[in-house]
Amino acid sequence: MIEIRVFTHPTCATCPNAIQMVQRLAEQDSQVQMRLVSLATANGREIAKAANVLSVPTIFVNETRFVGVPKWDDLLQAVAREKSSTDDNG
């Protein structure tokens, strides 16, 4: 399973685009799971601080970080890299 974390905030203008993109990917790929982290909550801010997230949207595909809304192909490539590294380790 590949977890994609999407750091968002309710006042963020581009966050809905990032969320929709990751949701679309999760719908197309059963190995992908989306986890939303809202900086509007204390818990979300703690998680963001630990991950050194300074702006939203920020998307993590495991260790790969995208600040802003990534290109669709870049997101797919990051997921493909994670799948191949999982195959190598497993």
VENMOWO-V466923 format. One record per helix or strand of 3 or more residues. SS is the DSSP state (hx for helix, st for strand). FROM is the first residue (numbers start at 0). TO is the last residue. Records with the same first field share a line. If there is no record, write none. Layout:
SS->FROM-TO  FROM-TO
//
This chain:
st->1-7  31-37  57-60  63-66
hx->14-27  41-49  71-88
//
